[in-house]
Amino acid sequence: MPALTSEWGQRRLVGHAGTVLRCVAMNPANSSDQQTVEEFRRDVHRFFHQTLPGIIDPLPEGSLERSRAWRNALFDHGLAAIDYPKLYGGRGLGQDYVSAYREESQGLVPREDMLFGIAVGMAMPTIRDLGSDELKERFLKPGLRGDEIWCQLYSEPGAGSDLASLRTTATLDGDQWVVTGQKVWTSGAERSSYAILLARTDADLPKHRGITMFILPMNQPGVEVRPLVQMTGKAGFNEVFLDQATVPRNWVVGEVNNGWRPAVALLGHERVQTGTGSVGGSVDQYSKEGRAPIPFGQLQQLATRAERAADPVVRQELARLHSGQQIMGWLGARATHPSIGKLWRTRQGRAAAELAGRLALDGSAAWRLDLSDPANRDADFFAFQMLNCRGMSLGGGTDEIQRNILGERVLGLPAEPGPARDTPFRDLLK
Ligand SMILES: Cc1cc2nc3c(=O)[nH]c(=O)nc-3n(C[C@H](O)[C@H](O)[C@H](O)COP(=O)(O)OP(=O)(O)OC[C@H]3O[C@@H](n4cnc5c(N)ncnc54)[C@H](O)[C@@H]3O)c2cc1C
């Protein structure tokens, strides 16, 4: 998930902050019931500890069925869209309630939720804030409920950190846009029904202008998805080839040629999500979904199983990782710059996976075991985590780019040199 050059604006702070003392109760249909933050908190606790296990525990870990069951249940219990307008299936509640939810759900969100990271964490808030009424009406509810899966068509072979150099084009033809080009590193494209797409609509404008954000239906003949297998053995992302794919004329988020604004807003949501999201998954979960750091409790249990919990070096590392997890939680609760949270999270992810690898695999990276043998479940799972955690430092903008953002936007250091800002994109290609 791309790219944040020095040109990128700061995160647009969204949400409906403010003190709301009472709210509609758990069942959104029952609008006469009122609920305080404390009552709401108790409902969230009840949902995670009593209701949810009965719904998802019987379903296989990592399955699509389990992912959907989780998200549907969350929405149907009024907890998936706490600060969204009621008109679009939300609760219309304030930040107090969002914070209460975050605290009560910490460590309890199933890892399968990552399937909806792009829809719920990025596309829906962008559509909510910048989309037309037609788009909000059509997409918010199914996106938040997990009925439709989304992907993000931003990165291209020549446009990652420098996303504004993207070359995929969209041309208006009657009532539809015709899109041609290539995207890459598209997480979850193979199972998505819709994509947030950035395409160039006017190459005569400077590179940050002349870009438009679209909603692209993925299930159509002009869209070809080819999986890219990673070193984990899984294909978590894809190449996507667009050959005269079509988009309805009105499915533009924001304005034509002014797509940089929603693009930056979406990336702000992405950094918030990757930086301050809850450490998903219960400590007993072995699901390989998602790119979150291994929860501290799981590392602690692993150290005990490996009979290393009393080892002073292991204890020291566990203490550091415990602090790291706490800090991530506190960063999430405060309105710090999202790049700070993202850098903490990627560091935590790498350190946690490295410790787990050393505890679970005798020879660490040089292990040799039959990973399909259930007796080697720890080794299989933590080996996967060791390999998978690297991607966290790239997706959503690399660590170097986060530091550039902090340097330029927070510390006020000079911007990187480059061509004059008003150079038409067409001339940059020469
Ligand atoms: C797990 C994962 C999931 C992803 N999912 C998606 C997705 O769903 N959709 C999507 O569109 N994209 C996705 N991406 C792509 C991701 O956004 C890009 O990989 C990322 O922005 C970096 O771009 P790049 O790979 O082209 O590397 P490049 O931009 O070519 O960078 C190469 C190296 O140069 C460094 N570098 C580049 N420019 C600078 C600079 N100005 N200053 C200092 N260092 C610099 C980078 O930090 C990096 O180390 C995903 C990537 C990963 C790893």
The ligand as an SDF file (V2000), in Angstrom:
LIG
                    3D

 53 58  0  0  0  0  0  0  0  0999 V2000
    2.7010   -6.4700    2.1670 C   0  0  0  0  0  0  0  0  0  0  0  0
    2.4500   -5.4030    1.1390 C   0  0  0  0  0  0  0  0  0  0  0  0
    1.1660   -5.1150    0.7700 C   0  0  0  0  0  0  0  0  0  0  0  0
    0.9290   -4.1430   -0.1900 C   0  0  0  0  0  0  0  0  0  0  0  0
   -0.3700   -3.9180   -0.5820 N   0  0  0  0  0  0  0  0  0  0  0  0
   -0.6220   -2.9970   -1.5280 C   0  0  0  0  0  0  0  0  0  0  0  0
   -1.9580   -2.7900   -1.9970 C   0  0  0  0  0  0  0  0  0  0  0  0
   -2.8940   -3.4640   -1.5700 O   0  0  0  0  0  0  0  0  0  0  0  0
   -2.1810   -1.8740   -2.9540 N   0  0  0  0  0  0  0  0  0  0  0  0
   -1.1920   -1.1140   -3.4610 C   0  0  0  0  0  0  0  0  0  0  0  0
   -1.4810   -0.2630   -4.2960 O   0  0  0  0  0  0  0  0  0  0  0  0
    0.1050   -1.2930   -3.0610 N   0  0  0  0  0  0  0  0  0  0  0  0
    0.4040   -2.2240   -2.1120 C   0  0  0  0  0  0  0  0  0  0  0  0
    1.6930   -2.4340   -1.6900 N   0  0  0  0  0  0  0  0  0  0  0  0
    2.7880   -1.6930   -2.3310 C   0  0  0  0  0  0  0  0  0  0  0  0
    3.5040   -0.7060   -1.3950 C   0  0  0  0  0  0  0  0  0  0  0  0
    2.7510    0.4490   -1.1990 O   0  0  0  0  0  0  0  0  0  0  0  0
    4.8290   -0.3500   -2.0500 C   0  0  0  0  0  0  0  0  0  0  0  0
    5.6070   -1.5250   -2.0300 O   0  0  0  0  0  0  0  0  0  0  0  0
    5.5440    0.7470   -1.3110 C   0  0  0  0  0  0  0  0  0  0  0  0
    4.8800    1.9780   -1.4200 O   0  0  0  0  0  0  0  0  0  0  0  0
    6.9810    0.9110   -1.8620 C   0  0  0  0  0  0  0  0  0  0  0  0
    6.9590    1.0500   -3.2330 O   0  0  0  0  0  0  0  0  0  0  0  0
    7.9060    0.1440   -4.1580 P   0  0  0  0  0  0  0  0  0  0  0  0
    7.7140   -1.2790   -3.7610 O   0  0  0  0  0  0  0  0  0  0  0  0
    7.6620    0.5280   -5.5590 O   0  0  0  0  0  0  0  0  0  0  0  0
    9.3870    0.5170   -3.7160 O   0  0  0  0  0  0  0  0  0  0  0  0
   10.2010    1.8010   -4.2070 P   0  0  0  0  0  0  0  0  0  0  0  0
    9.3580    3.0130   -4.1280 O   0  0  0  0  0  0  0  0  0  0  0  0
   10.8570    1.4870   -5.5070 O   0  0  0  0  0  0  0  0  0  0  0  0
   11.3110    1.9100   -3.0770 O   0  0  0  0  0  0  0  0  0  0  0  0
   12.4680    1.0540   -3.0660 C   0  0  0  0  0  0  0  0  0  0  0  0
   13.3080    1.4470   -1.8640 C   0  0  0  0  0  0  0  0  0  0  0  0
   13.7440    2.8150   -2.0070 O   0  0  0  0  0  0  0  0  0  0  0  0
   13.3470    3.5660   -0.8670 C   0  0  0  0  0  0  0  0  0  0  0  0
   12.9540    4.9200   -1.2820 N   0  0  0  0  0  0  0  0  0  0  0  0
   12.1530    5.2360   -2.3380 C   0  0  0  0  0  0  0  0  0  0  0  0
   11.9660    6.5710   -2.4220 N   0  0  0  0  0  0  0  0  0  0  0  0
   12.6670    7.1130   -1.3820 C   0  0  0  0  0  0  0  0  0  0  0  0
   12.8680    8.4420   -0.9300 C   0  0  0  0  0  0  0  0  0  0  0  0
   12.3020    9.4690   -1.5550 N   0  0  0  0  0  0  0  0  0  0  0  0
   13.6390    8.6200    0.1720 N   0  0  0  0  0  0  0  0  0  0  0  0
   14.2170    7.5680    0.8230 C   0  0  0  0  0  0  0  0  0  0  0  0
   14.0610    6.2610    0.4300 N   0  0  0  0  0  0  0  0  0  0  0  0
   13.2950    6.0420   -0.6520 C   0  0  0  0  0  0  0  0  0  0  0  0
   12.1830    2.8340   -0.2690 C   0  0  0  0  0  0  0  0  0  0  0  0
   12.0420    3.1080    1.1170 O   0  0  0  0  0  0  0  0  0  0  0  0
   12.5380    1.3830   -0.5320 C   0  0  0  0  0  0  0  0  0  0  0  0
   13.4090    0.9000    0.4680 O   0  0  0  0  0  0  0  0  0  0  0  0
    1.9880   -3.4250   -0.7600 C   0  0  0  0  0  0  0  0  0  0  0  0
    3.2920   -3.7280   -0.3830 C   0  0  0  0  0  0  0  0  0  0  0  0
    3.5210   -4.7190    0.5540 C   0  0  0  0  0  0  0  0  0  0  0  0
    4.9320   -5.0520    0.9230 C   0  0  0  0  0  0  0  0  0  0  0  0
  1  2  1  0
  2  3  1  0
  2 52  2  0
  3  4  2  0
  4  5  1  0
  4 50  1  0
  5  6  2  0
  6  7  1  0
  6 13  1  0
  7  8  2  0
  7  9  1  0
  9 10  1  0
 10 11  2  0
 10 12  1  0
 12 13  2  0
 13 14  1  0
 14 15  1  0
 14 50  1  0
 15 16  1  0
 16 17  1  0
 16 18  1  0
 18 19  1  0
 18 20  1  0
 20 21  1  0
 20 22  1  0
 22 23  1  0
 23 24  1  0
 24 25  2  0
 24 26  1  0
 24 27  1  0
 27 28  1  0
 28 29  2  0
 28 30  1  0
 28 31  1  0
 31 32  1  0
 32 33  1  0
 33 34  1  0
 33 48  1  0
 34 35  1  0
 35 36  1  0
 35 46  1  0
 36 37  1  0
 36 45  1  0
 37 38  2  0
 38 39  1  0
 39 40  1  0
 39 45  2  0
 40 41  1  0
 40 42  2  0
 42 43  1  0
 43 44  2  0
 44 45  1  0
 46 47  1  0
 46 48  1  0
 48 49  1  0
 50 51  2  0
 51 52  1  0
 52 53  1  0
M  END
$$$$
